[in-house]
Amino acid sequence: MGHERYQSRADAVDDTPSDELARRLFDRGGVQSLHINSNIITVTLATADSSGIREIIEDLYTYWQPGMEPPTDEELVALVEE
């Protein structure tokens, strides 16, 4: 994974996790630029308000949410057979 730099939402044109994270952070507002390299995320803020940024990052990379049930063995086997 290389360095990913975003100066605006328009720079996030692909379907990668980094691009999705950039879109979510720019959509939040108050973000001037973003740099991602591996598991290091640097956010340059346009305003002093950083509220909600941590949650955006955590939610993107958390698959299992409260109340979700893992698939049964039968469901997993059916996926493999498709």
N, CA, C and O of each residue as an XYZ file, in Angstrom:
328
protein
N       0.850     -1.172      0.000
C       0.000      0.000      0.000
C       0.895      1.234      0.000
O       1.754      1.384      0.869
N       0.693      2.108     -0.966
C       1.498      3.307     -1.077
C       0.836      4.504     -0.424
O      -0.206      4.396      0.223
N       1.472      5.643     -0.615
C       0.933      6.896     -0.087
C      -0.256      7.333     -0.931
O      -0.198      7.319     -2.161
N      -1.319      7.715     -0.266
C      -2.499      8.254     -0.928
C      -2.700      9.665     -0.393
O      -2.782      9.872      0.818
N      -2.779     10.636     -1.306
C      -2.980     12.026     -0.914
C      -4.256     12.554     -1.559
O      -4.522     12.311     -2.737
N      -5.035     13.276     -0.769
C      -6.299     13.830     -1.241
C      -6.368     15.296     -0.837
O      -6.249     15.633      0.341
N      -6.558     16.153     -1.815
C      -6.731     17.583     -1.559
C      -8.210     17.963     -1.521
O      -8.579     19.022     -1.015
N      -9.057     17.070     -2.071
C     -10.501     17.293     -2.070
C     -11.199     15.958     -2.316
O     -10.554     14.955     -2.621
N     -12.512     15.958     -2.181
C     -13.297     14.746     -2.423
C     -13.133     14.265     -3.859
O     -13.195     13.064     -4.125
N     -12.926     15.185     -4.775
C     -12.792     14.849     -6.197
C     -11.580     13.958     -6.467
O     -11.537     13.280     -7.493
N     -10.606     13.948     -5.573
C      -9.420     13.098     -5.743
C      -9.706     11.634     -5.431
O      -8.920     10.763     -5.805
N     -10.808     11.347     -4.758
C     -11.153      9.979     -4.344
C     -12.050      9.347     -5.402
O     -13.266      9.276     -5.226
N     -11.453      8.886     -6.502
C     -12.234      8.415     -7.651
C     -12.325      6.896     -7.767
O     -13.145      6.387     -8.532
N     -11.502      6.169     -7.026
C     -11.490      4.713     -7.159
C     -12.381      4.055     -6.109
O     -13.070      4.728     -5.342
N     -12.347      2.722     -6.095
C     -13.172      1.936     -5.181
C     -12.299      1.248     -4.130
O     -12.517      0.081     -3.804
N     -11.318      1.968     -3.604
C     -10.422      1.412     -2.598
C     -10.873      1.857     -1.211
O     -11.599      2.843     -1.087
N     -10.456      1.151     -0.175
C     -10.783      1.609      1.182
C     -10.281      3.030      1.455
O     -10.959      3.808      2.126
N      -9.110      3.366      0.943
C      -8.582      4.725      1.146
C      -9.475      5.766      0.488
O      -9.751      6.811      1.078
N      -9.925      5.492     -0.720
C     -10.809      6.427     -1.405
C     -12.145      6.566     -0.680
O     -12.678      7.669     -0.558
N     -12.679      5.456     -0.204
C     -13.943      5.513      0.535
C     -13.778      6.316      1.822
O     -14.645      7.118      2.171
N     -12.679      6.105      2.520
C     -12.422      6.872      3.739
C     -12.305      8.355      3.408
O     -12.858      9.190      4.125
N     -11.602      8.694      2.344
C     -11.464     10.100      1.946
C     -12.826     10.716      1.662
O     -13.108     11.828      2.108
N     -13.676     10.001      0.922
C     -15.013     10.529      0.625
C     -15.790     10.783      1.907
O     -16.420     11.830      2.054
N     -15.751      9.843      2.826
C     -16.498      9.998      4.078
C     -15.982     11.175      4.894
O     -16.767     11.930      5.467
N     -14.665     11.329      4.946
C     -14.110     12.427      5.731
C     -14.401     13.783      5.085
O     -14.751     14.734      5.784
N     -14.262     13.883      3.768
C     -14.587     15.146      3.107
C     -16.074     15.455      3.204
O     -16.456     16.618      3.333
N     -16.922     14.422      3.143
C     -18.367     14.640      3.282
C     -18.722     15.164      4.668
O     -19.707     15.886      4.825
N     -17.937     14.809      5.661
C     -18.143     15.297      7.022
C     -18.000     16.814      7.075
O     -18.680     17.485      7.851
N     -17.113     17.341      6.247
C     -16.846     18.777      6.252
C     -15.695     19.122      7.176
O     -15.369     18.362      8.088
N     -15.090     20.254      6.940
C     -14.019     20.735      7.798
C     -12.664     20.097      7.549
O     -11.723     20.337      8.305
N     -12.544     19.281      6.493
C     -11.282     18.616      6.183
C     -10.626     19.347      5.003
O     -11.242     19.527      3.953
N      -9.385     19.759      5.193
C      -8.650     20.454      4.135
C      -7.936     19.471      3.224
O      -7.998     19.593      2.000
N      -7.250     18.483      3.826
C      -6.548     17.474      3.036
C      -6.379     16.219      3.872
O      -6.623     16.203      5.078
N      -5.950     15.164      3.181
C      -5.864     13.855      3.820
C      -4.685     13.096      3.221
O      -4.461     13.134      2.011
N      -3.936     12.408      4.077
C      -2.829     11.564      3.624
C      -2.986     10.212      4.311
O      -3.150     10.145      5.529
N      -2.936      9.139      3.528
C      -3.076      7.785      4.067
C      -1.902      6.957      3.587
O      -1.591      6.938      2.396
N      -1.250      6.274      4.515
C      -0.189      5.330      4.181
C      -0.302      4.164      5.139
O      -0.044      4.300      6.335
N      -0.689      3.012      4.603
C      -0.882      1.807      5.399
C      -1.941      2.085      6.458
O      -3.085      2.385      6.117
N      -1.582      1.990      7.734
C      -2.565      2.223      8.791
C      -2.391      3.590      9.450
O      -2.884      3.813     10.556
N      -1.696      4.501      8.778
C      -1.498      5.847      9.304
C      -2.338      6.816      8.480
O      -2.212      6.881      7.258
N      -3.192      7.563      9.163
C      -4.081      8.504      8.511
C      -3.797      9.886      9.091
O      -3.909     10.093     10.300
N      -3.430     10.826      8.229
C      -3.175     12.193      8.653
C      -4.247     13.081      8.044
O      -4.397     13.147      6.824
N      -4.989     13.761      8.907
C      -6.067     14.637      8.468
C      -5.664     16.071      8.788
O      -5.391     16.405      9.942
N      -5.627     16.911      7.766
C      -5.397     18.338      7.970
C      -6.764     19.009      7.975
O      -7.507     18.952      6.995
N      -7.074     19.636      9.088
C      -8.393     20.228      9.252
C      -8.448     21.647      8.715
O      -7.482     22.401      8.829
N      -9.576     22.006      8.132
C      -9.822     23.379      7.697
C     -10.392     24.197      8.847
O     -10.324     25.426      8.842
N     -10.955     23.502      9.835
C     -11.505     24.143     11.025
C     -10.917     23.443     12.245
O     -10.259     22.411     12.110
N     -11.146     23.983     13.410
C     -10.606     23.392     14.636
C     -11.437     22.220     15.145
O     -11.035     21.559     16.102
N     -12.566     21.951     14.541
C     -13.480     20.903     15.006
C     -13.078     19.540     14.448
O     -13.160     19.307     13.242
N     -12.644     18.647     15.329
C     -12.275     17.292     14.904
C     -13.306     16.251     15.331
O     -13.065     15.051     15.194
N     -14.434     16.690     15.839
C     -15.437     15.746     16.331
C     -15.943     14.844     15.210
O     -16.208     15.298     14.097
N     -16.068     13.568     15.526
C     -16.625     12.594     14.601
C     -15.628     11.922     13.684
O     -15.960     10.917     13.053
N     -14.417     12.443     13.588
C     -13.431     11.854     12.670
C     -13.038     10.455     13.114
O     -12.971      9.537     12.297
N     -12.784     10.293     14.378
C     -12.402      8.976     14.892
C     -13.477      7.932     14.578
O     -13.168      6.820     14.149
N     -14.728      8.296     14.794
C     -15.829      7.360     14.553
C     -15.950      7.003     13.071
O     -16.257      5.857     12.740
N     -15.718      7.951     12.185
C     -15.768      7.669     10.746
C     -14.716      6.630     10.379
O     -14.989      5.694      9.629
N     -13.514      6.804     10.914
C     -12.425      5.865     10.628
C     -12.736      4.491     11.225
O     -12.591      3.472     10.549
N     -13.161      4.464     12.480
C     -13.460      3.184     13.129
C     -14.594      2.445     12.429
O     -14.510      1.232     12.236
N     -15.650      3.156     12.046
C     -16.808      2.514     11.430
C     -16.479      1.931     10.065
O     -17.045      0.906      9.684
N     -15.578      2.560      9.322
C     -15.228      2.046      8.004
C     -14.549      0.689      8.108
O     -14.791     -0.189      7.279
N     -13.716      0.510      9.101
C     -12.925     -0.710      9.206
C     -13.488     -1.742     10.184
O     -12.843     -2.756     10.450
N     -14.679     -1.493     10.717
C     -15.320     -2.451     11.615
C     -16.445     -3.149     10.866
O     -17.452     -2.533     10.519
N     -16.260     -4.444     10.621
C     -17.293     -5.190      9.900
C     -18.418     -5.614     10.835
O     -19.593     -5.381     10.551
N     -18.051     -6.237     11.952
C     -19.069     -6.761     12.861
C     -19.616     -5.644     13.724
O     -18.882     -4.988     14.463
N     -20.911     -5.440     13.619
C     -21.607     -4.433     14.395
C     -22.487     -5.131     15.430
O     -22.844     -6.294     15.244
N     -22.841     -4.450     16.509
C     -23.725     -5.061     17.505
C     -25.009     -5.584     16.859
O     -25.632     -4.902     16.046
N     -25.390     -6.797     17.232
C     -26.604     -7.408     16.717
C     -26.401     -8.264     15.475
O     -27.306     -8.999     15.079
N     -25.230     -8.181     14.857
C     -24.979     -9.009     13.674
C     -24.707    -10.446     14.110
O     -24.058    -10.686     15.128
N     -25.200    -11.374     13.344
C     -24.988    -12.787     13.616
C     -24.015    -13.358     12.585
O     -24.160    -13.084     11.394
N     -23.037    -14.138     13.011
C     -22.141    -14.765     12.029
C     -22.919    -15.776     11.189
O     -23.900    -16.347     11.664
N     -22.490    -16.002      9.943
C     -23.199    -16.970      9.099
C     -23.059    -18.392      9.644
O     -22.077    -18.724     10.309
N     -24.041    -19.206      9.355
C     -23.984    -20.606      9.763
C     -23.023    -21.352      8.833
O     -22.633    -20.842      7.784
N     -22.653    -22.561      9.236
C     -21.796    -23.392      8.389
C     -22.465    -23.647      7.038
O     -21.801    -23.627      6.001
N     -23.765    -23.884      7.048
C     -24.490    -24.151      5.826
C     -24.455    -22.940      4.887
O     -24.292    -23.099      3.677
N     -24.606    -21.737      5.438
C     -24.548    -20.540      4.621
C     -23.165    -20.349      4.001
O     -23.049    -19.949      2.843
N     -22.130    -20.633      4.767
C     -20.756    -20.514      4.252
C     -20.503    -21.529      3.146
O     -19.904    -21.196      2.124
N     -20.955    -22.768      3.344
C     -20.759    -23.809      2.320
C     -21.502    -23.409      1.045
O     -20.980    -23.606     -0.053
N     -22.702    -22.856      1.165
C     -23.476    -22.446      0.001
C     -22.730    -21.357     -0.787
O     -22.780    -21.333     -2.017
N     -22.052    -20.476     -0.084
C     -21.278    -19.425     -0.761
C     -20.122    -20.012     -1.549
O     -19.833    -19.565     -2.659
N     -19.462    -21.005     -0.985
C     -18.325    -21.641     -1.652
C     -18.785    -22.396     -2.891
O     -18.084    -22.416     -3.903
N     -19.948    -23.011     -2.819
C     -20.460    -23.810     -3.928
C     -20.962    -22.961     -5.087
O     -21.143    -23.482     -6.188
N     -21.192    -21.673     -4.874
C     -21.715    -20.798     -5.948
C     -20.713    -20.576     -6.993
O     -20.981    -19.870     -7.965
